Amino acid sequence: MDLGIAGKTALVCGASKGLGYGCAEALVREGVNVVIVARGAEALEAAAAKLAAAATGSPAPFVKHVAADITTEAGRAAVFALGHDFDIVVTNAGGPPPGDFRSWDREAWIKAVDANMLTPIELIKATVDGMAKRGFGRIVNITSSSVKSPIDILGLSNGARSGLTGFVAGVARTAIAAQGVTINNLLPGSFDTDRLKGTMAGTAQKTGQDFDTVWEARKKNIPARRFGTPAEFGAICAFLCSMQAGYMTGQNVLADGGAYPGTY
């Protein structure tokens, strides 16, 4: 399927690896120009080189990278120094660490809210009016399945990402919806990423089990009996950015192998 977005320009955050990279790769394969952002310069440069190698077409889409912390004002300024005219924005920031809520102080909560709620809102605010003026825009926020099915050791993430979900539910249904701009949240369940490994290590420590036992037990609780891959996550993201998805907005799209047990 031709997604109809070749030649568009996308900003993809947290794209040096994992789910962010999967999204950037899927967009590049659709002919989308991408600007990728992450904190680690070395990993980001390697990711940019891989993406450039995957770029095809005539002309091939460009791949630019900015090593910056998107959760800071300085980081966002470095990105927007390249321009504000992004047609597609994929927000993504590393989730806060797992733990026991009793050990989290105010600073930990503020840091989580800043990264996983306020930063996406700042990116939306900086780009959405330009999208509306041009008559096309796609914003996809990578959040978490914990928004629908909270995970006890991820309380910081549960709270901050739920706040973003509530904000998006309102702004996605404003006048921008009639101006060709959609805002959706993409909720990953268990994907084979460094983030999942870190969470599983926290569970292992909390329960006194070894890592492999926790890892295999988690798989067994997923109807698909496996973890997702960044590539298939990226394909879902690319579809949400497509012309064909123009009638989908304000939605929480869950990709979890069937793990969430609810009907709705």
N, C-alpha and C positions, 0 to 999 in steps of 0.2 A: 504494500500500500504506500502510495506517495502521500506523505503527511502534509505536503503543501507549505513547508516552512524553510525550504532551501533559500539561502541568501539572508535570512533573518539573523540577528545577532543576539547571543545569549550571555548572560552572566551566571556562572555556576560556582557556588561557594563550597568550600570544603572539598575541592575536586582533585586533590593530589592522590587520593586512593579511596577505596570503599565505595559507598553508594553515590557520593558526589562524582567520583570518577566515572562510575557506570552511567550516570545521567549525561555527563559531558560527552562520553564516547558515543552514546546513542544519538545525541544531537548532531555531533560532527558527521556521523554516517548519513544523516539526513540532509547534509549540506549546510548546516547552520554554522555561522561564525561563532566562536566561543572565546570568552575571557574567563579563565579559571583562576580561582583565588584559594590560597591556603597559607598557613603560617610557615611551614617548613620549605625553605627555598630549594634545597636539593631534591626532595621528593617531588616538588611541584615542577621543577625543570624536567625531570624524568617523565612525569605525566604528560607535560606539554609536548615532549618529543614523540611519545607514543601516539598521542592524539593527532599530531601533525602527520604522522605516518599513515594513520587510518583515514585521513581526509582525502576524498576523491572528488572527481567532477571537474568541470572546466567552466569557470575557474574553481579551484579547490577552496573550501572555506578556510579562513585564517584561524589560527590558534594563538592567543596571547595569554600571558600569565603575569599575575601580580602576587608577589610574596608579601602578605600582609595579614594582620589579625582583623578580620571583618567585623568582629564584635567591638572594635574601638573606633572612635571618631577618626583617628589618624588613618586607620586601615581603610575605612570607607572613603575617605578623601583620596587616598592613593588609587583606589579603583575608579572613582568618578573623575579623576584627572584625565582618564581616557575618554570620558564623555558620559552622558546620562541617557543616551538614546538606545537603551536596550529594549528589544522586542520581547525577550524572554528572560525571566529572573528565576533562578532556582536557589532558594535560601536553604542553608544547611550549616550548622555549627555543631561541633562536638558536644555530646551530651555531658551533663555534670556527672561526677563520680557517684557510684553506688555507696550505700551506707545506711546507718541507723539515724532516723530523724532526730534522735536525742542529741546527736553529736554535731548537728549543723547549726552554726550561729547565723546571725543576720547577714554577715558578709557572704557566707556561702549561698544563702537564698538570693541576695541581690545579684551575685555573679551569675547564678543560674537564670534568673529572670532577664538579666541584661543580654545574655548570649542567646537564649532560646525563645524569648518573647520580644524584647525590645529591638534587638538587631534586625529580625525579619520585618518588623513594623517600620523601622527606619529605611530599609531597602525598598519596601513597598511605597512609602511616602516619597522617596526620591525619584521613583520611576513611573508610577502609575498615571500621573497626569499626562506625561509625554506619550505614553502608550495610548491613552484615551484620545488625545489629539490626533494621533496618527491612525486611529481606528483599528488597532490590533495590539493585543498584549496578553501574555501568559505568565502568570506567577504561580510557581509550585513551591510550597513549603514542605521540606522533609521534616516530619515530626516523629511520631512513634506510635506503635500499636498500644502503648501504655496509656494513650489518651482515652482509648475505649476500654482497655482492660489493664488497670494499674498494676505495676509490679512493686512489691513492698520496698525493696532495696533501692528503687529508683524514684524516691519521693520528690527529689529536686526536679527531675525531668517531668514527672507526672504533673506537678503544679505549674511549672513554667510553660510547658507545651500546651497544657489545657487553657492557659490564659491566652496564648496565641490563637488557639482554635476558636475561642469565643470572639476575639477581635475580628478574625477573618469572616466568621459567620455574618457579621454585620456589614463590614465594608464591601464584601463581594456582591452584596445585594443593593448597593447604591447605584447612582447614575452610570457608573463605569460599566455596568453589565450591559447597557444598551449601546455602549461605545466600542464594543469588540474586545473588552478586557475581561479575562477570567482569573479568578484566584481560587486555587484548590490546595488541599493538604494531602500529601502522600505519606501514609502511615506504614512504615516497615515493621514487620514482625522480626523473626529470627533470620538474619542474613549472615552469611559467612564473612564476617569482617573483624577487624581488630577490636571494634567496639563490643561485639558479641563476646569475643574471647575475654575481654576485660570484665564484662558483667558475669560471665561464667566463673571466672577466677574468684570474683567477690562472693558468689554463691557457694563455691567450694570452701572458701575460708570460713564463711558463716556457718555452714553445716558440718564442717569437719570431714567432708568427702574429698576424694582426689578429683582432679580436673576432668580426666577422661570419663569417669562415672557420671559426673554432672553433665558433660557434653552429650553423651549418648542418651541419657535420660531425657534431656531437653528435646532431642530429635524424636523420641518415642511419643512425646506429647503433642506432636504436630501431625495432623492427619496425612500430610504429604510425606511424612517420614524422612524429611531432609530439611536442610537449611536453604534459603534462597541464595541466588547469586547476584552480585552487583549488576551484571549484564541484563538480567531479566527485570530487575528493578528499574534500570535505566530505560528499558523499552517502554515500561508503563509511563514513566515520566515524559518520554518523548511523545507518546500519544496524547497525554494531557496538554502538551504544548502545541498540538497539531491544529490544523484548520478544522478537522472533523470533530474536535472536542469543544467547539465554540459554544455549544449549548449546555456545557457542564461548568457550573461555577458554585462556589461555596460548599464544595463537597469534601468529605473525608474518605479518601480511597485507601482501603485496607489491603495490604499485600502481606499475608502471613501464613500461607499454606493451609488455611482453614483452622488455624489455632483458636481464633476467637469463637466462643461457643454460642454467641447470641444470634437471634434471627434478624435483628435490625442493627 
